[in-house]
Amino acid sequence: MKKISTIFAALAILLTNIMCVVVTNLCTSGYHAEKHHFTSAPWEVGFLFIIPFAIAIIACSIVSYIAKKKEK
């Protein structure tokens, strides 16, 4: 159970870092096809991508906690 707990804790940390990269990329750079120059997406669009990452991070944290609790 210790391996499962460690794997899911590491996965939660990895997902947090990936979420930061994805949201920052979506909010700071984009391509506007009509004017052929780079623009940024509204922050609301970028924050919509936090929702699936947050669900996955919470799920990984819960699995890690349960696995650690069953270990004891």
C-alpha positions in Angstrom: 0.0 0.0 0.0 2.9 2.3 0.6 3.8 2.2 -3.1 0.3 3.1 -4.2 0.2 6.0 -1.7 3.5 7.3 -3.0 2.5 6.9 -6.6 -0.8 8.8 -6.2 0.8 11.5 -4.1 3.5 12.0 -6.8 0.8 12.0 -9.5 -1.1 14.7 -7.7 2.0 16.9 -7.5 2.7 16.2 -11.2 -0.9 17.1 -12.2 -0.6 20.4 -10.2 2.5 21.4 -12.2 1.0 20.4 -15.6 -2.2 22.4 -14.7 -0.1 25.5 -14.1 1.7 25.1 -17.4 -1.6 24.5 -19.4 -3.5 27.4 -17.8 -0.6 29.8 -18.2 -0.1 28.8 -21.8 -3.8 29.3 -22.6 -4.0 32.6 -20.9 -0.8 34.2 -22.2 -0.5 33.1 -25.8 -2.9 32.3 -28.6 -3.3 32.9 -32.3 -5.9 35.1 -33.7 -6.5 33.9 -37.3 -8.3 37.0 -38.7 -5.6 39.5 -37.9 -2.6 37.1 -38.0 -1.1 38.1 -34.7 -0.8 36.7 -31.3 -3.4 37.5 -28.7 -4.2 36.1 -25.3 -7.3 34.3 -24.3 -9.5 35.7 -21.6 -8.6 34.5 -18.1 -12.1 32.9 -17.7 -11.3 30.5 -20.5 -8.0 29.5 -18.9 -9.6 29.0 -15.6 -12.2 26.6 -17.1 -9.3 24.2 -17.7 -8.6 24.2 -13.9 -11.8 22.2 -13.2 -10.8 18.8 -14.7 -7.3 19.1 -13.2 -8.7 20.0 -9.8 -11.0 17.0 -9.9 -8.1 14.7 -10.8 -5.8 16.2 -8.1 -8.4 15.8 -5.4 -9.1 12.2 -6.5 -5.4 11.3 -6.4 -5.0 12.9 -3.0 -8.0 10.9 -1.7 -6.6 7.6 -3.0 -3.2 8.4 -1.6 -4.7 9.2 1.8 -6.8 6.0 1.9 -3.9 3.8 0.8 -1.7 5.4 3.5 -4.4 4.9 6.1 -4.9 1.2 5.2 -1.1 0.7 5.5 -1.3 1.5 9.2 
